[in-house]
Amino acid sequence: MKLKLDGVVLFLGRLRKDGYRNVERVRLLDYRSLLPKLRRAKLLSKMEGKRLIVQTENPDQLKLCFMEEAG
């Protein structure tokens, strides 16, 4: 099930027993809003058409530094 909101599309999972649905995936309608955050994190990034391309220092890294939880 897709749910379109302001600038994002939420892909929802099956209906749970408590009446809620899990958010399985989130897709942005415009990836350009991420560019300033990526540049502040000092990650090489660029747009090619509608596609966002990011180059990380460590290709084995699972999460980008601005996505990790602080704590």
C-alpha positions in Angstrom: 0.0 0.0 0.0 1.3 3.5 -0.9 0.6 6.6 1.0 1.6 9.9 -0.7 2.4 12.8 1.7 4.0 16.2 1.2 7.3 15.3 -0.6 7.4 11.6 0.4 5.8 8.3 -0.5 5.4 5.8 2.4 5.2 2.1 1.5 3.1 0.4 4.2 3.1 -3.3 5.1 0.2 -5.4 6.0 -2.4 -4.5 8.6 -1.4 -5.5 12.1 -3.7 -6.8 14.8 -3.7 -3.4 16.6 -4.9 -1.6 13.5 -1.6 0.0 12.5 0.7 -0.7 9.5 4.5 -0.9 9.5 6.3 1.6 7.3 8.4 -0.7 5.0 10.1 1.9 2.8 10.2 5.7 2.3 10.8 7.3 -1.0 11.4 11.0 -1.4 9.9 12.7 -4.4 12.8 15.2 -4.6 16.2 14.1 -3.6 17.7 17.6 -4.0 16.6 18.4 -0.4 19.3 15.9 0.8 22.2 17.6 -1.0 22.9 20.3 1.7 22.9 17.7 4.5 25.3 15.5 2.5 27.6 18.4 1.9 27.6 19.4 5.6 28.5 15.8 6.4 31.4 16.2 3.9 30.3 13.4 1.6 30.8 13.7 -2.1 27.4 13.7 -3.8 25.8 14.9 -7.0 22.5 14.7 -9.0 22.4 13.0 -12.4 18.9 13.8 -13.7 16.6 12.5 -10.9 19.2 10.2 -9.4 21.2 11.1 -6.3 24.7 9.6 -6.3 26.8 9.5 -3.1 30.5 8.5 -2.6 31.5 7.4 0.8 35.0 7.2 2.3 34.5 3.6 3.4 32.6 1.4 0.9 31.9 -1.2 3.6 30.1 1.3 5.9 26.5 0.3 6.4 25.0 3.7 7.5 25.9 7.2 6.5 27.3 9.3 9.3 24.3 11.7 9.5 21.9 8.7 9.7 23.6 7.1 12.8 21.9 7.6 16.1 23.7 9.9 18.5 24.4 8.5 21.9 
